[in-house]
Amino acid sequence: MKNLSITLGLAILFIGLMACKSLGPITDKPTDNQWIEGTWIGLGYQPDAANHNTWDIQIKIEEGGKKAAVLYPSLKCGGELELISIDNHKAVFTERIIEGKQYCYDGGQLVLTYVNQNHVSYSFFYPDTKALGSFSTLTKDGFQPDKAGKRL
């Protein structure tokens, strides 16, 4: 009876291990370009501005990055994002400002880097110097942090 219990226990353990192995590693890293899709919102920060300017950012991305738009409501400008490259952790766009060109740089490079399923880092590089112009961490619209993520 004791041997039967041990054998049965080992069999259950083996089956469990095989089931876990078939699932692959547990990771939050995406395996395709779908990670970029959604509406991303946050507050941009420009360290080289005289008053360290901040402003609202809204980016909507569809079709794995092939269709993307950017809006900076507090700067009164916005436009389209042209996808240059994308992989499972980074997307590079050229920003084409359509409205409010007098308020925003046109032609800069925008890099979104995967942090997790609900956050991406945002880096904007000036079109002329290629220097870092602004940065942020954006949150996927609709994400509600649990109590551990809320401020007290």
C-alpha positions in Angstrom: 0.0 0.0 0.0 2.9 2.4 0.9 4.6 1.6 -2.5 1.3 2.3 -4.3 1.0 5.7 -2.6 4.5 6.6 -3.5 4.1 5.5 -7.1 0.8 7.3 -7.4 2.4 10.5 -5.8 5.3 10.4 -8.2 3.0 9.9 -11.2 1.0 12.9 -10.2 4.1 15.0 -9.7 5.5 13.9 -13.1 2.2 14.7 -14.8 2.2 18.1 -13.2 5.7 18.8 -14.2 5.0 17.8 -17.8 1.9 20.1 -17.9 4.0 23.0 -16.6 6.7 22.3 -19.1 4.2 22.3 -22.0 3.1 25.8 -20.9 6.6 27.2 -21.4 8.3 29.7 -19.1 6.1 32.0 -17.1 6.9 35.5 -18.3 5.4 38.8 -18.8 7.4 39.4 -22.0 5.3 39.5 -25.1 6.0 37.2 -28.0 4.5 39.3 -30.8 3.8 42.9 -31.8 0.3 42.9 -30.2 1.8 44.3 -27.0 1.8 47.8 -28.5 -1.9 47.9 -29.3 -4.2 50.1 -27.2 -4.5 53.6 -25.9 -1.5 54.8 -23.8 -1.7 57.8 -21.6 0.6 59.7 -19.3 2.5 62.9 -18.5 5.5 63.9 -20.6 8.5 65.5 -19.1 10.9 67.8 -21.0 14.1 68.2 -19.0 15.7 70.8 -21.3 12.8 73.2 -21.1 13.3 76.4 -19.1 10.7 75.4 -16.5 11.0 71.6 -17.0 7.8 71.5 -18.9 5.2 68.7 -18.5 2.2 67.9 -20.7 -0.4 65.2 -21.4 0.3 62.4 -23.8 -2.3 60.2 -25.5 -1.2 57.6 -28.0 -3.6 55.2 -29.8 -2.1 52.2 -31.6 -3.8 49.6 -33.7 -2.8 46.8 -36.1 0.5 46.0 -34.4 1.7 49.6 -34.7 0.8 50.1 -38.4 -1.9 52.5 -37.5 -1.0 55.0 -34.8 -1.9 58.5 -33.7 -0.5 60.9 -31.0 -2.2 63.7 -29.2 -0.7 66.3 -26.8 -3.9 68.0 -25.5 -2.3 70.5 -23.2 0.1 71.5 -26.0 -2.7 71.8 -28.6 -1.0 69.5 -31.1 -1.2 66.0 -32.5 -0.7 63.9 -35.5 0.2 60.5 -36.8 3.0 58.0 -36.0 4.8 56.3 -38.8 6.1 52.9 -37.8 9.8 52.5 -38.6 10.5 49.2 -36.7 8.9 47.0 -34.1 9.9 43.8 -32.2 8.7 42.1 -29.1 10.0 44.8 -26.8 10.5 48.1 -28.7 8.6 50.1 -31.4 10.2 53.1 -33.2 8.1 55.7 -34.9 8.5 59.0 -36.8 6.1 61.6 -35.4 4.2 63.6 -38.0 2.5 66.5 -36.4 -0.6 67.5 -38.4 -2.3 70.0 -36.0 -0.5 72.6 -34.0 2.9 72.5 -35.7 3.8 75.8 -34.1 3.6 74.1 -30.7 5.3 70.7 -31.3 8.3 69.4 -33.2 7.5 67.7 -36.4 9.6 64.7 -37.6 11.0 63.6 -34.3 11.6 60.0 -33.4 9.4 58.4 -30.8 10.5 55.1 -29.1 8.1 53.1 -27.0 9.7 50.3 -25.0 7.7 47.5 -23.4 7.8 47.5 -19.5 4.8 45.2 -18.9 1.4 44.6 -20.3 0.1 47.8 -18.7 3.1 50.2 -19.1 5.5 51.4 -21.8 8.4 53.9 -21.6 8.2 56.8 -24.0 11.3 58.5 -25.3 11.2 61.4 -27.9 14.3 62.4 -29.8 14.5 65.8 -31.6 14.5 65.6 -35.4 17.5 67.8 -36.0 20.0 66.8 -33.2 18.6 63.3 -32.4 19.1 64.3 -28.7 16.6 63.1 -26.1 13.9 65.7 -25.8 11.3 64.2 -23.5 10.4 61.0 -21.7 7.6 59.3 -19.7 6.1 56.1 -18.6 2.7 55.6 -20.2 -0.1 53.5 -18.8 -2.6 51.5 -20.9 -5.9 53.2 -20.7 -8.3 51.3 -18.5 -5.6 49.8 -16.3 -6.6 50.0 -12.7 -3.7 49.2 -10.2 -4.5 47.1 -7.2 -4.2 48.6 -3.7 -0.4 48.0 -3.7 0.0 50.3 -6.7 -2.1 53.2 -5.4 -0.8 56.2 -3.6 -1.8 56.7 0.0 
